């Protein structure tokens, strides 16, 4: 049984008197330790697919199963802790809490799990990404690359089974982009987590175990072992 299995995902939105189909009959699976890239032009449905896979939104039809459980049939009260415990999220725009320090942002998901080692784990992660000296800084005091390192630490603190990353290097220069990608791949390998990453970058896509190319909401191509 795959870690994640999506079958026949379709997503439509109603706009005035018409329906817009963003995803059309998309299926895929992800296993532990697998690095999957979702690519395609703007408007092809990449981010929509990621939000459905992660349970942040529900499909119009089709299923997403984690360890065989259809997450659309799980109540929101049960789904929220599942997302916090099993999923890690890294976004292009960081989504750090502006009123929390770097350390507080990182340890927050672990505190939601009532993890007594939340602060120790957060400090260890900050040390690993070279951010110990910035632990007391607020997001507005950090550069883009520093914010993304904080966001990755936050995503990894609960040792998630799946890391979802939506254009995590999109706002960064080439040097920071390379460092962030290396960090994601290193931590994915260490925790044997699946990494599902949306990107426009051909260089990043070439490193994936599986490339899924979307076009007009459909899977146009699946390419294994692209590296």
C-alpha positions as protocol buffer text, in pm:
chain_id: "A"
residue {
  index: 1
  type: UNK
  ca { x: 0 y: 0 z: 0 }
}
residue {
  index: 2
  type: UNK
  ca { x: 148 y: 337 z: -98 }
}
residue {
  index: 3
  type: UNK
  ca { x: 189 y: 608 z: 163 }
}
residue {
  index: 4
  type: UNK
  ca { x: -35 y: 838 z: -42 }
}
residue {
  index: 5
  type: UNK
  ca { x: -271 y: 742 z: -323 }
}
residue {
  index: 6
  type: UNK
  ca { x: -480 y: 988 z: -523 }
}
residue {
  index: 7
  type: UNK
  ca { x: -736 y: 852 z: -766 }
}
residue {
  index: 8
  type: UNK
  ca { x: -932 y: 1034 z: -1036 }
}
residue {
  index: 9
  type: UNK
  ca { x: -909 y: 1377 z: -872 }
}
residue {
  index: 10
  type: UNK
  ca { x: -1130 y: 1641 z: -1027 }
}
residue {
  index: 11
  type: UNK
  ca { x: -1177 y: 1995 z: -899 }
}
residue {
  index: 12
  type: UNK
  ca { x: -1426 y: 2246 z: -1035 }
}
residue {
  index: 13
  type: UNK
  ca { x: -1521 y: 2595 z: -921 }
}
residue {
  index: 14
  type: UNK
  ca { x: -1846 y: 2777 z: -991 }
}
residue {
  index: 15
  type: UNK
  ca { x: -1799 y: 3127 z: -1131 }
}
residue {
  index: 16
  type: UNK
  ca { x: -2124 y: 3311 z: -1191 }
}
residue {
  index: 17
  type: UNK
  ca { x: -2325 y: 3080 z: -1415 }
}
residue {
  index: 18
  type: UNK
  ca { x: -2039 y: 2864 z: -1540 }
}
residue {
  index: 19
  type: UNK
  ca { x: -1811 y: 2596 z: -1400 }
}
residue {
  index: 20
  type: UNK
  ca { x: -1434 y: 2607 z: -1428 }
}
residue {
  index: 21
  type: UNK
  ca { x: -1255 y: 2271 z: -1419 }
}
residue {
  index: 22
  type: UNK
  ca { x: -907 y: 2316 z: -1270 }
}
residue {
  index: 23
  type: UNK
  ca { x: -818 y: 1948 z: -1233 }
}
residue {
  index: 24
  type: UNK
  ca { x: -950 y: 1666 z: -1447 }
}
residue {
  index: 25
  type: UNK
  ca { x: -908 y: 1298 z: -1355 }
}
residue {
  index: 26
  type: UNK
  ca { x: -561 y: 1315 z: -1197 }
}
residue {
  index: 27
  type: UNK
  ca { x: -418 y: 1003 z: -1028 }
}
residue {
  index: 28
  type: UNK
  ca { x: -81 y: 947 z: -858 }
}
residue {
  index: 29
  type: UNK
  ca { x: 87 y: 768 z: -568 }
}
residue {
  index: 30
  type: UNK
  ca { x: 376 y: 854 z: -336 }
}
residue {
  index: 31
  type: UNK
  ca { x: 593 y: 622 z: -127 }
}
residue {
  index: 32
  type: UNK
  ca { x: 825 y: 681 z: 167 }
}
residue {
  index: 33
  type: UNK
  ca { x: 1145 y: 858 z: 70 }
}
residue {
  index: 34
  type: UNK
  ca { x: 1022 y: 940 z: -280 }
}
residue {
  index: 35
  type: UNK
  ca { x: 1092 y: 1281 z: -436 }
}
residue {
  index: 36
  type: UNK
  ca { x: 809 y: 1382 z: -669 }
}
residue {
  index: 37
  type: UNK
  ca { x: 800 y: 1703 z: -871 }
}
residue {
  index: 38
  type: UNK
  ca { x: 476 y: 1846 z: -1005 }
}
residue {
  index: 39
  type: UNK
  ca { x: 546 y: 2077 z: -1298 }
}
residue {
  index: 40
  type: UNK
  ca { x: 357 y: 2262 z: -1568 }
}
residue {
  index: 41
  type: UNK
  ca { x: 279 y: 2610 z: -1691 }
}
residue {
  index: 42
  type: UNK
  ca { x: 94 y: 2867 z: -1482 }
}
residue {
  index: 43
  type: UNK
  ca { x: -271 y: 2772 z: -1449 }
}
residue {
  index: 44
  type: UNK
  ca { x: -210 y: 2403 z: -1519 }
}
residue {
  index: 45
  type: UNK
  ca { x: -342 y: 2300 z: -1175 }
}
residue {
  index: 46
  type: UNK
  ca { x: -18 y: 2237 z: -984 }
}
residue {
  index: 47
  type: UNK
  ca { x: -103 y: 2424 z: -663 }
}
residue {
  index: 48
  type: UNK
  ca { x: -461 y: 2297 z: -670 }
}
residue {
  index: 49
  type: UNK
  ca { x: -333 y: 1939 z: -685 }
}
residue {
  index: 50
  type: UNK
  ca { x: -101 y: 2004 z: -392 }
}
residue {
  index: 51
  type: UNK
  ca { x: -383 y: 2147 z: -178 }
}
residue {
  index: 52
  type: UNK
  ca { x: -598 y: 1841 z: -251 }
}
residue {
  index: 53
  type: UNK
  ca { x: -320 y: 1594 z: -176 }
}
residue {
  index: 54
  type: UNK
  ca { x: -252 y: 1765 z: 157 }
}
residue {
  index: 55
  type: UNK
  ca { x: -616 y: 1786 z: 264 }
}
residue {
  index: 56
  type: UNK
  ca { x: -617 y: 2167 z: 264 }
}
residue {
  index: 57
  type: UNK
  ca { x: -906 y: 2141 z: 17 }
}
residue {
  index: 58
  type: UNK
  ca { x: -1138 y: 1863 z: -96 }
}
residue {
  index: 59
  type: UNK
  ca { x: -1182 y: 1738 z: -453 }
}
residue {
  index: 60
  type: UNK
  ca { x: -1510 y: 1771 z: -638 }
}
residue {
  index: 61
  type: UNK
  ca { x: -1471 y: 1401 z: -711 }
}
residue {
  index: 62
  type: UNK
  ca { x: -1203 y: 1141 z: -659 }
}
residue {
  index: 63
  type: UNK
  ca { x: -1015 y: 1029 z: -348 }
}
residue {
  index: 64
  type: UNK
  ca { x: -695 y: 1098 z: -158 }
}
residue {
  index: 65
  type: UNK
  ca { x: -588 y: 818 z: 75 }
}
residue {
  index: 66
  type: UNK
  ca { x: -316 y: 829 z: 339 }
}
residue {
  index: 67
  type: UNK
  ca { x: -225 y: 477 z: 454 }
}
residue {
  index: 68
  type: UNK
  ca { x: -547 y: 365 z: 288 }
}
residue {
  index: 69
  type: UNK
  ca { x: -772 y: 614 z: 470 }
}
residue {
  index: 70
  type: UNK
  ca { x: -979 y: 850 z: 254 }
}
residue {
  index: 71
  type: UNK
  ca { x: -902 y: 1189 z: 410 }
}
residue {
  index: 72
  type: UNK
  ca { x: -1218 y: 1342 z: 261 }
}
residue {
  index: 73
  type: UNK
  ca { x: -1417 y: 1118 z: 494 }
}
residue {
  index: 74
  type: UNK
  ca { x: -1224 y: 1228 z: 802 }
}
residue {
  index: 75
  type: UNK
  ca { x: -1383 y: 1507 z: 1006 }
}
residue {
  index: 76
  type: UNK
  ca { x: -1205 y: 1843 z: 1014 }
}
residue {
  index: 77
  type: UNK
  ca { x: -1148 y: 1798 z: 1386 }
}
residue {
  index: 78
  type: UNK
  ca { x: -961 y: 1475 z: 1314 }
}
residue {
  index: 79
  type: UNK
  ca { x: -793 y: 1599 z: 995 }
}
residue {
  index: 80
  type: UNK
  ca { x: -626 y: 1904 z: 1151 }
}
residue {
  index: 81
  type: UNK
  ca { x: -407 y: 1704 z: 1394 }
}
residue {
  index: 82
  type: UNK
  ca { x: -334 y: 1450 z: 1118 }
}
residue {
  index: 83
  type: UNK
  ca { x: -203 y: 1731 z: 896 }
}
residue {
  index: 84
  type: UNK
  ca { x: 2 y: 1874 z: 1182 }
}
residue {
  index: 85
  type: UNK
  ca { x: 147 y: 1536 z: 1277 }
}
residue {
  index: 86
  type: UNK
  ca { x: 199 y: 1369 z: 938 }
}
residue {
  index: 87
  type: UNK
  ca { x: 239 y: 1656 z: 690 }
}
residue {
  index: 88
  type: UNK
  ca { x: 495 y: 1934 z: 659 }
}
residue {
  index: 89
  type: UNK
  ca { x: 420 y: 2242 z: 450 }
}
residue {
  index: 90
  type: UNK
  ca { x: 669 y: 2477 z: 282 }
}
residue {
  index: 91
  type: UNK
  ca { x: 532 y: 2765 z: 75 }
}
residue {
  index: 92
  type: UNK
  ca { x: 687 y: 3024 z: -155 }
}
residue {
  index: 93
  type: UNK
  ca { x: 560 y: 3305 z: 67 }
}
residue {
  index: 94
  type: UNK
  ca { x: 687 y: 3141 z: 391 }
}
residue {
  index: 95
  type: UNK
  ca { x: 366 y: 3198 z: 599 }
}
residue {
  index: 96
  type: UNK
  ca { x: 558 y: 3266 z: 918 }
}
residue {
  index: 97
  type: UNK
  ca { x: 364 y: 3417 z: 1209 }
}
residue {
  index: 98
  type: UNK
  ca { x: 492 y: 3778 z: 1221 }
}
residue {
  index: 99
  type: UNK
  ca { x: 442 y: 3816 z: 1597 }
}
residue {
  index: 100
  type: UNK
  ca { x: 653 y: 3508 z: 1679 }
}
residue {
  index: 101
  type: UNK
  ca { x: 1031 y: 3482 z: 1683 }
}
residue {
  index: 102
  type: UNK
  ca { x: 1216 y: 3237 z: 1460 }
}
residue {
  index: 103
  type: UNK
  ca { x: 1238 y: 2988 z: 1746 }
}
residue {
  index: 104
  type: UNK
  ca { x: 871 y: 3029 z: 1835 }
}
residue {
  index: 105
  type: UNK
  ca { x: 765 y: 2981 z: 1472 }
}
residue {
  index: 106
  type: UNK
  ca { x: 964 y: 2657 z: 1446 }
}
residue {
  index: 107
  type: UNK
  ca { x: 843 y: 2500 z: 1769 }
}
residue {
  index: 108
  type: UNK
  ca { x: 476 y: 2599 z: 1728 }
}
residue {
  index: 109
  type: UNK
  ca { x: 360 y: 2280 z: 1544 }
}
residue {
  index: 110
  type: UNK
  ca { x: 531 y: 2061 z: 1806 }
}
residue {
  index: 111
  type: UNK
  ca { x: 365 y: 2258 z: 2086 }
}
residue {
  index: 112
  type: UNK
  ca { x: 28 y: 2188 z: 1923 }
}
residue {
  index: 113
  type: UNK
  ca { x: 115 y: 1820 z: 1963 }
}
residue {
  index: 114
  type: UNK
  ca { x: 203 y: 1888 z: 2328 }
}
residue {
  index: 115
  type: UNK
  ca { x: 556 y: 1770 z: 2262 }
}
residue {
  index: 116
  type: UNK
  ca { x: 760 y: 1835 z: 2575 }
}
residue {
  index: 117
  type: UNK
  ca { x: 1076 y: 1841 z: 2364 }
}
residue {
  index: 118
  type: UNK
  ca { x: 942 y: 2110 z: 2127 }
}
residue {
  index: 119
  type: UNK
  ca { x: 1200 y: 2373 z: 2218 }
}
residue {
  index: 120
  type: UNK
  ca { x: 1494 y: 2132 z: 2216 }
}
residue {
  index: 121
  type: UNK
  ca { x: 1393 y: 2000 z: 1874 }
}
residue {
  index: 122
  type: UNK
  ca { x: 1345 y: 2353 z: 1742 }
}
residue {
  index: 123
  type: UNK
  ca { x: 1687 y: 2463 z: 1864 }
}
residue {
  index: 124
  type: UNK
  ca { x: 1849 y: 2156 z: 1710 }
}
residue {
  index: 125
  type: UNK
  ca { x: 1688 y: 2227 z: 1372 }
}
residue {
  index: 126
  type: UNK
  ca { x: 1788 y: 2593 z: 1386 }
}
residue {
  index: 127
  type: UNK
  ca { x: 2144 y: 2487 z: 1459 }
}
residue {
  index: 128
  type: UNK
  ca { x: 2147 y: 2252 z: 1162 }
}
residue {
  index: 129
  type: UNK
  ca { x: 2043 y: 2528 z: 921 }
}
residue {
  index: 130
  type: UNK
  ca { x: 2282 y: 2785 z: 1065 }
}
residue {
  index: 131
  type: UNK
  ca { x: 2012 y: 2997 z: 1227 }
}
residue {
  index: 132
  type: UNK
  ca { x: 2096 y: 2968 z: 1597 }
}
residue {
  index: 133
  type: UNK
  ca { x: 2216 y: 3328 z: 1615 }
}
residue {
  index: 134
  type: UNK
  ca { x: 1886 y: 3445 z: 1465 }
}
residue {
  index: 135
  type: UNK
  ca { x: 1655 y: 3247 z: 1694 }
}
residue {
  index: 136
  type: UNK
  ca { x: 1519 y: 3559 z: 1869 }
}
residue {
  index: 137
  type: UNK
  ca { x: 1460 y: 3757 z: 1549 }
}
residue {
  index: 138
  type: UNK
  ca { x: 1112 y: 3820 z: 1414 }
}
residue {
  index: 139
  type: UNK
  ca { x: 1029 y: 3743 z: 1047 }
}
residue {
  index: 140
  type: UNK
  ca { x: 1056 y: 4108 z: 938 }
}
residue {
  index: 141
  type: UNK
  ca { x: 1418 y: 4103 z: 1060 }
}
residue {
  index: 142
  type: UNK
  ca { x: 1512 y: 3807 z: 836 }
}
residue {
  index: 143
  type: UNK
  ca { x: 1611 y: 3780 z: 470 }
}
residue {
  index: 144
  type: UNK
  ca { x: 1410 y: 3569 z: 226 }
}
residue {
  index: 145
  type: UNK
  ca { x: 1655 y: 3280 z: 248 }
}
residue {
  index: 146
  type: UNK
  ca { x: 1652 y: 3295 z: 626 }
}
residue {
  index: 147
  type: UNK
  ca { x: 1273 y: 3297 z: 636 }
}
residue {
  index: 148
  type: UNK
  ca { x: 1260 y: 2992 z: 412 }
}
residue {
  index: 149
  type: UNK
  ca { x: 1506 y: 2805 z: 636 }
}
residue {
  index: 150
  type: UNK
  ca { x: 1282 y: 2885 z: 932 }
}
residue {
  index: 151
  type: UNK
  ca { x: 979 y: 2765 z: 736 }
}
residue {
  index: 152
  type: UNK
  ca { x: 1154 y: 2436 z: 654 }
}
residue {
  index: 153
  type: UNK
  ca { x: 1250 y: 2383 z: 1018 }
}
residue {
  index: 154
  type: UNK
  ca { x: 888 y: 2441 z: 1114 }
}
residue {
  index: 155
  type: UNK
  ca { x: 772 y: 2193 z: 849 }
}
residue {
  index: 156
  type: UNK
  ca { x: 1014 y: 1926 z: 972 }
}
residue {
  index: 157
  type: UNK
  ca { x: 981 y: 1957 z: 1350 }
}
residue {
  index: 158
  type: UNK
  ca { x: 715 y: 1687 z: 1379 }
}
residue {
  index: 159
  type: UNK
  ca { x: 912 y: 1450 z: 1151 }
}
residue {
  index: 160
  type: UNK
  ca { x: 628 y: 1436 z: 894 }
}
residue {
  index: 161
  type: UNK
  ca { x: 578 y: 1145 z: 660 }
}
residue {
  index: 162
  type: UNK
  ca { x: 508 y: 1378 z: 368 }
}
residue {
  index: 163
  type: UNK
  ca { x: 656 y: 1720 z: 294 }
}
residue {
  index: 164
  type: UNK
  ca { x: 450 y: 1938 z: 60 }
}
residue {
  index: 165
  type: UNK
  ca { x: 643 y: 2226 z: -95 }
}
residue {
  index: 166
  type: UNK
  ca { x: 487 y: 2484 z: -327 }
}
residue {
  index: 167
  type: UNK
  ca { x: 757 y: 2673 z: -522 }
}
residue {
  index: 168
  type: UNK
  ca { x: 977 y: 2688 z: -209 }
}
residue {
  index: 169
  type: UNK
  ca { x: 1263 y: 2857 z: -396 }
}
residue {
  index: 170
  type: UNK
  ca { x: 1052 y: 3084 z: -615 }
}
residue {
  index: 171
  type: UNK
  ca { x: 1138 y: 3406 z: -431 }
}
residue {
  index: 172
  type: UNK
  ca { x: 1505 y: 3327 z: -372 }
}
residue {
  index: 173
  type: UNK
  ca { x: 1828 y: 3390 z: -560 }
}
residue {
  index: 174
  type: UNK
  ca { x: 2018 y: 3099 z: -715 }
}
residue {
  index: 175
  type: UNK
  ca { x: 2254 y: 3053 z: -420 }
}
residue {
  index: 176
  type: UNK
  ca { x: 1975 y: 3043 z: -162 }
}
residue {
  index: 177
  type: UNK
  ca { x: 1763 y: 2826 z: -390 }
}
residue {
  index: 178
  type: UNK
  ca { x: 2035 y: 2564 z: -412 }
}
residue {
  index: 179
  type: UNK
  ca { x: 2084 y: 2568 z: -34 }
}
residue {
  index: 180
  type: UNK
  ca { x: 1712 y: 2534 z: 36 }
}
residue {
  index: 181
  type: UNK
  ca { x: 1672 y: 2244 z: -209 }
}
residue {
  index: 182
  type: UNK
  ca { x: 1975 y: 2067 z: -60 }
}
residue {
  index: 183
  type: UNK
  ca { x: 1828 y: 2110 z: 287 }
}
residue {
  index: 184
  type: UNK
  ca { x: 1489 y: 1970 z: 184 }
}
residue {
  index: 185
  type: UNK
  ca { x: 1646 y: 1668 z: 16 }
}
residue {
  index: 186
  type: UNK
  ca { x: 1881 y: 1604 z: 308 }
}
residue {
  index: 187
  type: UNK
  ca { x: 1605 y: 1612 z: 568 }
}
residue {
  index: 188
  type: UNK
  ca { x: 1373 y: 1408 z: 345 }
}
residue {
  index: 189
  type: UNK
  ca { x: 1636 y: 1135 z: 322 }
}
residue {
  index: 190
  type: UNK
  ca { x: 1708 y: 1148 z: 694 }
}
residue {
  index: 191
  type: UNK
  ca { x: 1341 y: 1101 z: 788 }
}
residue {
  index: 192
  type: UNK
  ca { x: 1254 y: 876 z: 489 }
}
residue {
  index: 193
  type: UNK
  ca { x: 974 y: 1122 z: 412 }
}
residue {
  index: 194
  type: UNK
  ca { x: 806 y: 1167 z: 77 }
}
residue {
  index: 195
  type: UNK
  ca { x: 873 y: 1509 z: -77 }
}
residue {
  index: 196
  type: UNK
  ca { x: 610 y: 1641 z: -318 }
}
residue {
  index: 197
  type: UNK
  ca { x: 729 y: 1966 z: -468 }
}
residue {
  index: 198
  type: UNK
  ca { x: 571 y: 2208 z: -715 }
}
residue {
  index: 199
  type: UNK
  ca { x: 825 y: 2394 z: -928 }
}
residue {
  index: 200
  type: UNK
  ca { x: 883 y: 2577 z: -1255 }
}
residue {
  index: 201
  type: UNK
  ca { x: 1255 y: 2496 z: -1241 }
}
residue {
  index: 202
  type: UNK
  ca { x: 1381 y: 2235 z: -1491 }
}
residue {
  index: 203
  type: UNK
  ca { x: 1700 y: 2196 z: -1286 }
}
residue {
  index: 204
  type: UNK
  ca { x: 1503 y: 2095 z: -976 }
}
residue {
  index: 205
  type: UNK
  ca { x: 1270 y: 1871 z: -1177 }
}
residue {
  index: 206
  type: UNK
  ca { x: 1567 y: 1677 z: -1316 }
}
residue {
  index: 207
  type: UNK
  ca { x: 1659 y: 1566 z: -963 }
}
residue {
  index: 208
  type: UNK
  ca { x: 1322 y: 1405 z: -890 }
}
residue {
  index: 209
  type: UNK
  ca { x: 1243 y: 1034 z: -874 }
}
residue {
  index: 210
  type: UNK
  ca { x: 919 y: 1109 z: -1056 }
}
residue {
  index: 211
  type: UNK
  ca { x: 813 y: 1410 z: -1262 }
}
residue {
  index: 212
  type: UNK
  ca { x: 442 y: 1469 z: -1313 }
}
residue {
  index: 213
  type: UNK
  ca { x: 367 y: 1727 z: -1581 }
}
residue {
  index: 214
  type: UNK
  ca { x: 23 y: 1889 z: -1577 }
}
residue {
  index: 215
  type: UNK
  ca { x: -137 y: 2058 z: -1875 }
}
residue {
  index: 216
  type: UNK
  ca { x: -482 y: 2217 z: -1857 }
}
residue {
  index: 217
  type: UNK
  ca { x: -561 y: 2024 z: -1539 }
}
residue {
  index: 218
  type: UNK
  ca { x: -466 y: 1683 z: -1677 }
}
residue {
  index: 219
  type: UNK
  ca { x: -156 y: 1466 z: -1642 }
}
residue {
  index: 220
  type: UNK
  ca { x: 30 y: 1519 z: -1970 }
}
residue {
  index: 221
  type: UNK
  ca { x: 331 y: 1308 z: -1874 }
}
residue {
  index: 222
  type: UNK
  ca { x: 481 y: 1099 z: -1593 }
}
residue {
  index: 223
  type: UNK
  ca { x: 854 y: 1048 z: -1610 }
}
residue {
  index: 224
  type: UNK
  ca { x: 1035 y: 824 z: -1361 }
}
residue {
  index: 225
  type: UNK
  ca { x: 1396 y: 850 z: -1248 }
}
residue {
  index: 226
  type: UNK
  ca { x: 1446 y: 1177 z: -1432 }
}
residue {
  index: 227
  type: UNK
  ca { x: 1788 y: 1225 z: -1269 }
}
